[in-house]
Amino acid sequence: MPASKGPRGSSKKAKKTGSNVFDMFSQTQLAEFKDGFQIMDRDRDGFIGKQDLRAIFDEVGRLATDGELDDMLKEGENNVNFTTLLHMFASRSSGEIDEDDVIEKAFRAFEKEPGEINSEDLRHMLMSFGDKFTAQEVDDAFDVMDLDEDTGIIDSDSLVSMLTANSN
């Protein structure tokens, strides 16, 4: 019995400190962030750099300019390690950055052309990464989106307007 109290007591003590970014998230959230970080860290050097970001954008079929990539990296002071990524998420969840902007940027990253998201690409991403959606969940989400069934294109302007307070 005493052996089981030791680890339990020490983990409680670590959680009570509240002084670091790891205390702001649940263990499940930290595991999800770590998984996401590992997906983005393409060269496995422990940092998300410009080439990692370029590879991510290439994978989703979106071209990103050097300026766009540089702007993204400025938030993390050019190389983003896991702790820096957590600080970035913490600042967003604490209201330091407008959540509507985050939502808009997330969906804009899937655009191949301004205002257009390929539904099959989005379906693949939703079912493959993070909290994976089921086919039924994706179908349900697509039912409320402005989706051209002939072309498979989602109107991202409409989607962003629906999900945010912005009136683009």
Disulfide bonds with the S-S distance in Angstrom:
none
